[in-house]
Amino acid sequence: MAEIKQKVVEIIAEQAVLEPSDVSMDHTLEDLGIDSLGLVESIFAIEEAFDVQVPFNANDPSESDFDISDVKSIVTGVEKLVAEQHS
């Protein structure tokens, strides 16, 4: 699971134009300066990197089953998707 966390952080850091070491698990995407377009691009990059479908409603993120409230929640969500895909 550490490699999932690392890759998700790298994707988010790339969107935020930061080094991965500057991204904390407690950061929200807003804290990192990622807007809605950056969020959608991050989701696409995550789907491509892990070959998963993220249940994300770009038009209404609050209605999504995928928690994007902070980096830790995104990592947890991706870990669940990857685990479900391989079970």
C-alpha positions in Angstrom: 0.0 0.0 0.0 3.0 2.3 0.5 3.5 2.4 -3.3 -0.1 3.5 -3.8 0.3 6.3 -1.3 3.5 7.4 -2.9 2.0 7.4 -6.4 -1.1 9.3 -5.4 1.0 11.9 -3.6 3.2 12.2 -6.7 0.1 12.8 -8.9 -1.3 15.4 -6.5 2.1 17.1 -6.2 2.4 17.3 -9.9 -1.0 19.0 -10.2 -0.1 21.4 -7.4 3.4 22.1 -9.0 5.0 21.0 -5.7 7.5 18.4 -4.7 5.9 15.3 -3.2 7.7 16.0 0.0 5.7 19.2 0.3 2.4 17.3 0.2 1.1 16.3 3.7 -1.7 13.7 4.3 -3.6 16.5 6.1 -3.6 18.9 3.2 -6.8 19.6 1.3 -6.6 20.0 -2.4 -7.6 23.7 -1.8 -4.6 24.0 0.6 -2.4 22.9 -2.3 -3.9 25.3 -4.7 -5.6 22.6 -6.8 -8.8 23.9 -8.5 -11.7 21.9 -9.8 -9.9 21.4 -13.2 -6.8 20.2 -11.4 -8.9 17.8 -9.3 -10.5 16.3 -12.5 -7.0 16.0 -14.0 -5.8 14.3 -10.8 -8.7 11.8 -10.9 -7.9 11.0 -14.5 -4.2 10.5 -13.7 -5.1 8.3 -10.7 -7.5 6.2 -12.9 -4.8 5.7 -15.5 -2.0 5.0 -13.0 -3.9 2.3 -11.1 -6.3 1.1 -13.9 -9.3 1.8 -11.8 -12.6 3.7 -12.2 -13.0 6.4 -9.5 -16.7 6.9 -8.6 -16.4 10.6 -8.8 -19.1 13.1 -9.7 -17.2 16.1 -11.1 -20.4 18.2 -11.2 -21.2 17.6 -7.5 -18.2 16.3 -5.6 -20.2 16.3 -2.3 -22.5 13.7 -3.8 -19.6 11.4 -4.7 -18.8 8.1 -3.0 -15.1 9.1 -3.3 -13.9 11.3 -0.4 -11.7 14.1 -1.7 -11.7 16.1 1.5 -7.9 15.7 2.0 -4.9 13.8 0.6 -5.3 11.0 3.2 -8.9 10.4 2.1 -7.9 10.2 -1.5 -5.1 7.7 -0.8 -7.6 5.6 1.3 -10.1 5.7 -1.5 -7.6 4.6 -4.1 -6.3 1.8 -1.9 -9.9 0.5 -1.6 -10.5 0.7 -5.3 -7.2 -1.2 -6.0 -8.0 -3.8 -3.4 -11.5 -4.3 -4.9 -10.1 -4.6 -8.4 -7.7 -7.3 -7.4 -10.1 -9.4 -5.3 
